[in-house]
Amino acid sequence: RLRQVFLIEDGTALVDLSRQVVHPLLGGVAVELAVLYSITHSLKENIEEIHRVRFIVEGQERPTLAGHISVREPFM
């Protein structure tokens, strides 16, 4: 579940996901990458002010969503 999306002045969308989204991510790197790029692409295509997307979970920064892809830097 998507908790919130914040738009920062520099064009970064901060996407706060719930634990329920992250916990069932099975399938390895391909599934995790697909989730990250799907959300990033959808936001950038539909909201022109968004230039990059960062991900957090339950309001906290994490190194990865499900252990494979770093989310420490924004996705373009």
C-alpha positions in Angstrom: 0.0 0.0 0.0 1.2 3.5 -0.8 1.2 5.6 2.4 2.1 9.0 1.0 3.9 10.8 -1.8 5.7 14.1 -1.1 7.0 16.4 -3.8 10.2 18.2 -2.9 11.1 21.6 -4.5 13.9 20.1 -6.5 11.5 17.8 -8.4 12.0 14.7 -6.3 9.0 12.6 -5.3 9.5 10.9 -2.0 7.3 7.7 -2.1 6.5 6.2 1.3 5.5 2.6 1.0 3.9 0.4 3.7 5.6 -2.7 5.0 2.9 -4.8 3.3 4.3 -3.8 -0.1 7.8 -4.7 0.7 7.3 -7.9 2.8 5.7 -10.1 0.0 8.2 -9.1 -2.7 9.4 -12.6 -3.8 11.1 -13.3 -7.1 14.5 -11.7 -6.6 16.1 -8.8 -8.3 13.9 -8.8 -11.4 10.7 -8.4 -9.3 12.2 -5.7 -7.1 13.5 -3.8 -10.1 10.1 -4.0 -11.9 8.3 -2.6 -8.8 10.8 0.3 -8.5 10.7 1.2 -12.2 7.0 0.8 -12.6 6.3 3.3 -9.8 9.0 5.7 -11.0 7.8 5.6 -14.6 4.1 6.0 -13.6 4.8 9.1 -11.5 7.2 10.8 -14.0 4.8 10.2 -16.9 1.8 11.5 -15.1 3.1 14.4 -13.1 5.4 16.7 -15.1 6.9 18.3 -11.9 8.5 15.0 -10.9 12.0 14.5 -12.2 13.3 11.7 -9.9 11.8 9.3 -7.3 13.1 8.2 -3.9 11.6 5.4 -1.9 11.1 5.0 1.9 9.2 2.4 3.9 7.0 3.3 6.8 8.6 6.7 6.9 12.1 5.4 7.2 15.0 5.2 4.8 16.2 1.7 3.9 19.1 0.5 1.9 16.8 -1.7 -0.3 13.2 -2.6 -0.5 13.6 -6.4 -0.5 17.3 -6.9 -0.3 18.4 -6.5 -3.9 18.3 -3.0 -5.4 19.7 0.0 -3.6 17.2 2.8 -2.9 19.6 5.1 -1.3 19.7 7.3 -4.4 16.7 8.6 -6.4 15.5 6.8 -9.5 15.5 8.8 -12.7 
